[in-house]
């Protein structure tokens, strides 16, 4: 009977890991689908956003004046409008985003408009401390988010 219990326990153990890998991949695919949609929307509005930015009316994070900065940063967001923070353990990688149809469309449009396009992965600072070594002990997953930057007008190539 103990051999049967060990076998059942082992199968349960395998199922847990097998199921979680499948769920992780499903989550990655769903995130990619959403991010692709979002990046296509950025691509479709880029010229209007640049015109607003040139006039100083584009809303930059923390900006209080009306001068053009010469670049626009798009932080990828959740469906609720909040910044999309992704677990460091997520299967989603920066290259996955770069390989979406939406990003390829944005890259082609940026190239056509002679703009510089970058996408960066940014680690969340956690609890506002100086470094990761100082993070509270309970934080075992430092989330990250993604920022797309377009520049190249007004002589600025950020």
Residue, then its C-alpha position, 0 to 999 in steps of 0.5 A: x500500500x505504501x508503494x501505491x501511496x508513493x506513486x499517487x503522491x508522485x503523480x500529484x507532484x508531477x501534475x502540480x508542476x505540469x499544470x503550473x507550466x501550462x498555466x504560466x504559458x497560457x498567462x504569457x500568451x494572454x499577456x502577449x495578446x493584450x500587449x500586442x493590441x496595446x502596441x498597435x494602438x500606440x502605432x496608430x496614434x503615434x503621429x498625433x502624439x508627436x504633434x501634441x508633444x512638439x507643441x508641449x501638450x503631451x502629458x509626460x509623467x511628472x512634467x509641469x511645463x509646456x516645453x517639448x522633451x523630444x521623446x515620448x515614453x509609453x509605459x505598457x499598462x493593464x486593461x484597468x489603465x494601471x502600469x502592467x507589473x509582471x512577476x520576475x518569475x513570469x515566462x514573458x520576456x522582452x524579446x517576446x514583446x519585440x516579436x509581436x506583430x504590434x511591435x513589428x508594426x510600430x518599428x516599421x512606422x518608427x523607421x518610416x518616420x525616421x524615429x528612434x524606437x527602444x523598449x526597456x524592461x524596468x525592475x520595480x524599486x519595491x518599497x522605495x529603498x536604495x537597492x535590492x539588498x535593502x528590500x524588506x525580507x518579505x519581498x521574494x518577487x521583484x516585479x518588472x514593467x516595460x517602457x517603449x520610448x520613441x524619439x528623434x524629433x527636435x534633434x533629440x534621439x533619446 
